[in-house]
Amino acid sequence: MIDNTKEFESKPIPALLWQYALPAVITQIIASVYNIVDRVFLGQCVGALAIAGLALTMPIMNIVHAFGSLVGAGASARMSIVLGRRDIRWAEKILGNSMLLTFLFGALFVSAWYIFADSILGLFGASANTIAYAREYMNIVIPGMFLTTLTFNLTGLIRASGYANKSMWIMVFGAVLNIGLDALFIYKLRLGIAGAAWATTISMALSSILAISHFLQPKSFIRFRKHCWAPKFYIFRNILAIGISPFSMNVAASAVVALLNNQLLRYGGDAAVAANGVVNSFAPLIIMLMLGICQGMQPIAGYNYGAGKMDRLKEVYKLAMKFDVLVGCVGTLLVLSIPRYLAMCFTKDSELIEICVPVFRLLMVMAPFIGFTITNSQFFQSIDKPWIAIVTSLSRQVLFLVPLIYVVPSIFESIGWNGLMGVFTSCTISDVLGAILAAILLWSQSKIFKPGYVPEERRPRKEAGPSKQEVVDE
């Protein structure tokens, strides 16, 4: 039995962040590959309407992932904190209880889809031309989405318990298999959008088996044991309290995409929805790089916060922030330089390419600001400050973007400009405003980095552990 977490409090921070961020970055890029590969194959083999149909499924899949992140992100962050206190038994209870929550939410969203499928697609902007593509894809993918969330949950816990490279290789396996199956099902067998769905479902099913097997091996110091399956309300509470931040962010993103798709349909039709789908196939590569760095930061920050080592906490935060802003700058320069070539990777449709070029520039020009906001949100999530993380993450998507997508296009049209470009410009403005609010919230919590600050995890009277009755019951 090997405990890999002790290095969190002794190894130099730059080397430690590199060690954990690199596998997480690769994992996040691979997660993006699942969606990008589907769009490339469909765009080249089926057409623009298939891309638009697939774009409509993304907010729905994000909601499913939201329930996965509600459990997975909360469980992995909480596990890092309790491992900082060397509480192995509690960490194993987090593992088992997170599985129980995953099964529960999986049953709920699969049932909801088959009851309300057409109503859901209509809500997210499906038209008569695109709804058939979206329905065909989701009918196959939804049952497998449980396996997808299970895989992401468990790989996060594998990383939190000190096995970053293993977490990465499980995702690599799934992505490579997905690409191979896409080529087989779409190019060779001509199964169209159904082939993309089967490729995703099968690859994630096999990845989930690998992830589960890690916690069954005797050499894993955190693993499935009989005691970890007992439902504990305080563990549910701890997981959900931290996970509410990424959950809210994903649900809000899905709701905003629904509103955005309807505005795009209003001002530009199916082609505008397809253009947004193309751009949001590439943009996640940049955002996923940022999230990968943050995921590398998360176990280090959570562990040292739990252990009371605030100097190391500050160091890992500052280093992650520098990397994320740098990634944003590189992403912006890339998109501003070759937007047409990026669009051509996804479609042969010349009209769609022309729409994508300015959209790429508008949506990605503020990527450094997005990096700043994401790093702050993920940092506060890592140290068990969910409400600050929620406000930080939701400000850009809800507080600012929702009103802007209605106000800005109207202003554009009133002065003779293109209303469709006004919709996309709204996203650019909200990125800047979100970063400003994130900076204000960070300043309000600056006491965390001051010498002598005592984290809540080291204040027994505020410990979010079991109640007295729950201790007796155990």
C-alpha positions in Angstrom: 0.0 0.0 0.0 1.6 3.2 -1.2 0.6 6.7 0.1 1.6 9.2 -2.6 0.1 12.2 -0.9 2.9 13.0 1.6 4.8 14.8 -1.1 2.1 17.5 -1.1 3.6 19.1 2.0 7.3 18.6 1.2 8.1 18.6 -2.5 8.9 22.0 -4.1 5.7 23.6 -5.4 6.8 24.2 -9.1 7.9 20.6 -9.4 4.7 19.4 -7.7 2.4 21.5 -9.8 4.1 20.3 -13.0 3.8 16.7 -11.8 0.1 17.0 -11.2 -0.9 19.6 -13.7 0.6 17.9 -16.8 -1.5 14.7 -16.5 -4.5 16.8 -15.7 -4.0 19.1 -18.7 -3.6 16.0 -20.9 -6.8 14.6 -19.4 -8.7 17.8 -20.0 -7.5 18.0 -23.6 -8.6 14.4 -24.1 -12.0 15.2 -22.7 -12.3 17.9 -25.3 -11.2 15.5 -28.0 -14.4 13.5 -27.4 -16.5 16.4 -28.7 -14.1 17.7 -31.2 -13.6 14.4 -33.0 -17.3 13.9 -33.3 -17.7 17.4 -34.9 -14.8 16.9 -37.3 -16.1 13.6 -38.5 -19.7 14.7 -38.8 -18.8 18.0 -40.4 -16.8 16.4 -43.1 -19.0 13.3 -43.6 -22.6 14.5 -42.9 -22.8 18.3 -43.1 -23.5 21.6 -41.3 -27.0 20.5 -40.0 -25.4 17.6 -38.2 -23.0 19.9 -36.5 -25.9 22.2 -35.5 -27.8 19.2 -34.2 -24.8 18.1 -32.2 -24.3 21.6 -30.9 -27.8 21.5 -29.5 -26.9 18.4 -27.4 -24.0 20.1 -25.7 -26.0 22.1 -23.1 -28.0 19.0 -22.3 -24.8 17.0 -21.9 -23.4 19.8 -19.8 -26.4 19.4 -17.4 -25.6 15.7 -17.1 -22.0 16.6 -16.5 -23.1 19.1 -13.9 -24.5 16.4 -11.8 -21.2 14.5 -12.3 -19.2 17.5 -11.2 -21.6 18.1 -8.3 -20.4 14.8 -6.9 -17.0 14.3 -8.6 -15.5 17.8 -8.0 -16.9 18.0 -4.5 -15.6 14.5 -3.6 -12.1 15.0 -5.0 -11.7 18.4 -3.3 -13.0 17.1 0.0 -10.7 14.0 -0.3 -7.7 16.2 -0.7 -8.6 18.2 2.4 -9.1 15.2 4.6 -5.9 13.6 3.3 -4.1 16.7 4.5 -5.3 15.7 7.9 -4.2 12.1 7.3 -7.7 10.7 7.7 -7.7 7.7 5.4 -10.9 6.2 6.7 -12.8 9.4 6.0 -11.3 9.5 2.5 -12.6 6.0 1.8 -16.1 7.0 3.1 -16.0 9.9 0.6 -15.1 7.4 -2.2 -18.1 5.1 -1.4 -20.6 7.9 -0.7 -19.7 9.6 -4.0 -20.5 6.4 -5.8 -23.9 6.2 -4.2 -24.7 9.8 -5.2 -23.5 9.1 -8.8 -25.8 6.1 -9.1 -28.7 8.2 -7.8 -28.2 11.1 -10.1 -27.6 8.8 -13.0 -31.0 7.1 -12.6 -32.7 10.5 -12.4 -31.2 12.1 -15.6 -31.7 9.0 -17.7 -35.3 8.8 -16.7 -35.9 12.5 -17.3 -34.5 12.3 -20.8 -36.8 9.5 -22.1 -39.8 11.2 -20.6 -39.2 14.8 -21.8 -36.8 14.4 -24.8 -38.5 16.5 -27.4 -39.5 19.2 -25.0 -35.9 19.5 -23.8 -34.5 19.8 -27.3 -37.1 22.4 -28.2 -36.1 24.4 -25.1 -32.5 24.4 -26.2 -33.2 25.8 -29.6 -33.8 22.8 -31.9 -35.5 23.6 -35.2 -37.4 21.2 -37.5 -34.1 20.8 -39.5 -31.9 19.8 -36.6 -34.1 18.1 -34.0 -33.8 14.7 -35.6 -30.0 14.7 -35.5 -30.0 15.8 -31.9 -32.6 13.2 -30.8 -30.8 10.4 -32.6 -27.5 11.2 -30.9 -28.9 11.7 -27.4 -31.1 8.6 -27.4 -27.9 6.5 -27.6 -25.6 8.7 -25.6 -27.8 9.4 -22.5 -27.6 5.9 -21.0 -23.9 6.0 -21.5 -23.6 9.4 -19.9 -23.8 7.8 -16.5 -20.6 5.9 -17.4 -19.1 9.2 -18.5 -19.8 11.0 -15.2 -18.7 7.9 -13.3 -15.4 7.9 -15.2 -14.7 11.6 -14.6 -15.7 11.3 -10.9 -13.3 8.3 -10.3 -10.4 9.7 -12.3 -10.7 12.9 -10.2 -10.5 10.8 -7.0 -7.6 8.8 -8.4 -5.7 12.1 -9.0 -6.7 13.4 -5.5 -5.3 10.3 -3.9 -1.9 10.8 -5.5 -2.1 8.8 -8.8 -2.2 11.7 -11.4 -0.5 9.7 -14.2 -2.9 6.8 -13.8 -5.9 9.1 -14.0 -4.4 10.5 -17.2 -3.8 7.2 -18.9 -7.4 6.0 -18.2 -8.7 9.1 -20.1 -6.0 8.6 -22.9 -7.3 5.1 -23.4 -10.9 6.3 -23.7 -10.0 9.1 -26.2 -7.9 7.0 -28.5 -10.6 4.3 -28.5 -13.2 7.0 -29.3 -11.3 8.3 -32.2 -10.8 4.8 -33.6 -14.5 4.0 -33.2 -15.5 7.3 -34.8 -13.5 6.4 -37.9 -15.0 2.9 -38.0 -18.6 3.9 -37.4 -18.8 7.2 -39.3 -16.3 6.8 -42.2 -16.4 3.0 -42.7 -19.8 1.9 -41.7 -21.6 5.2 -42.5 -23.6 5.3 -39.3 -23.7 9.1 -39.3 -24.5 10.8 -36.0 -25.5 7.5 -34.4 -22.0 6.2 -35.0 -20.6 9.2 -33.1 -22.9 8.4 -30.2 -22.0 4.7 -30.1 -18.2 5.6 -30.3 -18.5 7.9 -27.3 -20.6 5.5 -25.2 -18.5 2.4 -25.8 -15.2 4.2 -25.1 -16.5 5.7 -21.8 -17.9 2.3 -20.7 -14.5 0.7 -21.0 -12.8 3.7 -19.3 -15.2 3.4 -16.4 -14.2 -0.2 -15.9 -10.5 0.8 -15.7 -11.3 3.5 -13.2 -13.3 1.2 -10.9 -10.6 -1.4 -11.0 -8.1 1.1 -9.5 -10.0 1.2 -6.2 -10.3 -2.6 -6.1 -6.5 -3.2 -6.1 -4.7 -3.9 -2.8 -1.8 -1.5 -3.7 -4.2 1.5 -3.7 -4.1 3.0 -0.3 -7.6 4.5 -0.8 -9.9 1.7 -2.0 -13.4 0.2 -1.7 -14.0 -1.3 1.7 -17.2 -2.4 3.4 -17.4 0.6 5.6 -17.2 3.1 2.7 -20.6 2.1 1.3 -22.6 3.1 4.4 -24.6 6.3 3.5 -23.5 9.2 5.7 -25.5 12.4 5.6 -22.5 14.6 6.7 -20.4 13.2 3.8 -23.2 13.9 1.3 -23.4 17.4 2.8 -19.6 17.9 2.5 -19.4 16.6 -1.1 -22.4 18.6 -2.3 -21.4 21.8 -0.5 -18.1 21.9 -2.4 -19.5 20.5 -5.7 -22.3 23.0 -5.8 -19.9 25.5 -7.4 -19.0 23.5 -10.6 -22.6 22.2 -10.6 -24.0 25.7 -10.7 -21.5 26.7 -13.3 -22.4 23.9 -15.6 -26.2 24.3 -15.2 -25.9 28.0 -15.7 -23.8 27.4 -18.8 -26.4 25.1 -20.2 -29.2 27.5 -19.4 -27.3 30.4 -21.0 -26.5 28.2 -24.1 -30.3 27.6 -24.4 -30.9 31.3 -24.4 -27.9 32.0 -26.6 -29.0 29.4 -29.2 -32.5 30.9 -29.4 -31.0 34.4 -29.9 -28.7 33.0 -32.6 -31.6 31.2 -34.3 -33.5 34.5 -34.2 -30.7 36.6 -35.7 -28.9 34.1 -37.9 -30.8 30.9 -38.2 -29.4 27.3 -38.2 -26.1 28.5 -39.7 -25.4 30.8 -36.7 -26.1 27.9 -34.3 -23.7 25.7 -36.3 -21.0 28.5 -36.2 -21.3 28.7 -32.4 -21.0 24.9 -32.3 -17.8 25.0 -34.4 -16.2 27.8 -32.3 -17.2 26.0 -29.1 -15.5 22.9 -30.3 -12.2 24.6 -30.4 -12.6 27.0 -27.5 -12.8 24.2 -24.9 -9.3 23.2 -25.8 -8.0 26.5 -24.4 -10.4 26.4 -21.4 -9.6 22.8 -20.7 -5.9 23.6 -20.6 -6.7 26.2 -17.9 -8.9 23.7 -16.0 -6.1 21.1 -16.3 -3.7 23.4 -14.6 -6.3 24.1 -11.9 -7.0 20.4 -11.4 -3.2 20.0 -10.9 -3.4 22.8 -8.3 -6.5 21.4 -6.6 -5.1 18.5 -4.6 -2.0 20.5 -3.7 -4.0 23.5 -2.5 -6.6 21.4 -0.7 -4.0 19.3 1.1 -1.9 22.2 2.2 -5.1 24.2 3.2 -6.1 21.2 5.4 -2.6 20.9 6.8 -2.4 24.7 7.6 0.6 25.3 5.3 -0.6 28.7 4.0 2.7 29.7 2.4 2.6 26.7 0.1 -1.1 27.4 -0.6 -0.2 31.0 -1.8 2.7 29.7 -3.9 0.7 27.2 -5.8 -2.2 29.7 -6.4 0.2 32.3 -7.9 1.9 29.8 -10.1 -1.4 28.3 -11.4 -2.6 31.8 -12.1 0.5 32.7 -14.2 0.1 29.6 -16.3 -3.6 30.1 -16.9 -3.3 33.7 -18.0 -0.4 32.7 -20.3 -2.5 29.9 -21.8 -5.2 32.5 -22.5 -2.8 34.8 -24.2 -1.5 32.1 -26.5 -5.0 31.0 -27.3 -6.0 34.5 -28.2 -3.0 35.0 -30.5 -3.7 31.6 -32.2 -7.3 32.4 -32.9 -6.6 35.9 -34.1 -4.0 34.6 -36.5 -5.7 31.6 -38.2 -9.5 31.6 -37.6 -10.3 30.5 -41.2 -8.1 27.5 -41.0 -9.6 26.5 -37.6 -13.1 26.7 -39.1 -12.1 24.6 -42.1 -11.1 21.7 -39.8 -14.8 21.3 -38.9 -16.7 22.1 -42.1 -16.4 22.4 -45.9 -19.4 24.8 -46.0 -18.1 28.1 -47.3 -21.0 30.1 -45.8 -20.5 28.6 -42.4 -16.8 29.3 -42.6 -17.4 33.0 -43.3 -19.6 33.3 -40.2 -17.1 31.4 -38.0 -14.2 33.8 -38.7 -15.4 36.9 -36.8 -17.1 34.7 -34.2 -13.8 33.0 -33.4 -12.2 36.4 -32.9 -15.1 37.8 -30.7 -15.3 34.7 -28.5 -11.6 34.1 -27.9 -10.1 37.6 -27.7 -10.6 37.8 -23.9 -9.2 34.3 -23.2 -6.7 35.7 -20.6 -9.6 37.2 -18.6 -11.3 33.9 -18.7 -8.2 32.3 -17.4 -8.1 34.7 -14.4 -11.7 34.0 -13.6 -11.4 30.2 -13.9 -8.3 30.1 -11.7 -10.0 32.0 -8.9 -13.2 29.9 -9.1 -11.3 26.6 -9.0 -9.0 27.9 -6.2 -11.9 28.8 -3.8 -13.6 25.5 -4.7 -10.4 23.6 -3.7 -10.2 25.2 -0.2 -13.9 24.6 0.7 -15.3 28.1 0.0 -18.0 27.1 -2.4 -20.1 30.2 -2.3 -17.3 32.5 -3.3 -16.5 30.0 -6.1 -20.1 30.0 -7.2 -20.3 33.8 -7.4 -17.0 33.9 -9.3 -18.0 31.3 -11.8 -21.6 32.4 -12.4 -21.0 36.1 -12.7 -19.6 35.8 -16.2 -22.3 33.4 -17.4 -25.4 34.6 -15.6 -25.1 38.0 -14.0 -23.6 39.6 -17.0 -24.1 37.5 -20.1 -27.9 36.8 -19.8 -29.0 40.5 -20.0 -26.3 41.4 -22.5 -27.4 38.9 -25.1 -30.7 40.7 -25.3 -29.5 44.3 -24.9 -26.4 44.4 -27.1 -27.9 42.9 -30.3 -30.8 45.5 -30.0 -28.3 48.3 -29.6 -26.3 47.0 -32.6 -29.4 46.9 -34.8 -30.5 50.4 -33.7 -27.3 51.9 -35.0 -27.3 49.8 -38.2 -24.8 47.1 -37.2 -25.3 43.3 -37.5 -27.5 42.0 -34.6 -25.9 38.5 -34.9 -22.5 40.0 -34.1 -24.1 41.8 -31.2 -25.0 38.4 -29.7 -21.4 37.3 -29.9 -20.0 40.6 -28.7 -22.1 40.1 -25.5 -19.9 37.2 -24.6 -16.7 39.3 -25.0 -18.1 42.0 -22.7 -19.2 39.5 -20.1 -15.7 38.0 -20.0 -14.2 41.3 -19.0 -16.9 42.1 -16.4 -16.6 38.6 -14.9 -12.8 39.0 -14.4 -13.3 42.4 -12.7 -15.7 40.8 -10.2 -13.4 37.9 -9.7 -10.6 40.3 -8.7 -12.9 42.1 -6.2 -13.8 38.7 -4.6 -10.2 37.7 -4.4 -9.3 40.9 -2.7 -12.1 40.4 -0.2 -10.5 37.0 0.8 -6.9 38.2 0.9 -6.7 37.3 4.6 -6.2 33.7 3.5 -2.6 34.5 2.3 -1.6 36.4 5.4 0.8 34.9 8.0 -1.0 33.5 11.0 -4.3 32.8 9.2 -5.9 29.7 10.6 -8.1 27.8 8.1 -11.5 26.6 9.0 -10.4 23.0 8.7 -8.1 23.5 11.7 -10.9 25.0 13.8 -12.7 22.1 15.6 -15.8 24.0 16.4 -16.5 24.7 12.7 -15.5 21.3 11.4 -18.0 20.0 8.8 -17.7 16.4 10.1 -20.2 14.0 11.7 -22.6 15.2 14.3 -22.3 13.7 17.8 -25.2 11.3 17.0 -23.5 10.2 13.8 -20.3 9.5 15.7 -22.3 7.3 18.1 -24.0 5.5 15.3 -20.6 4.6 13.8 
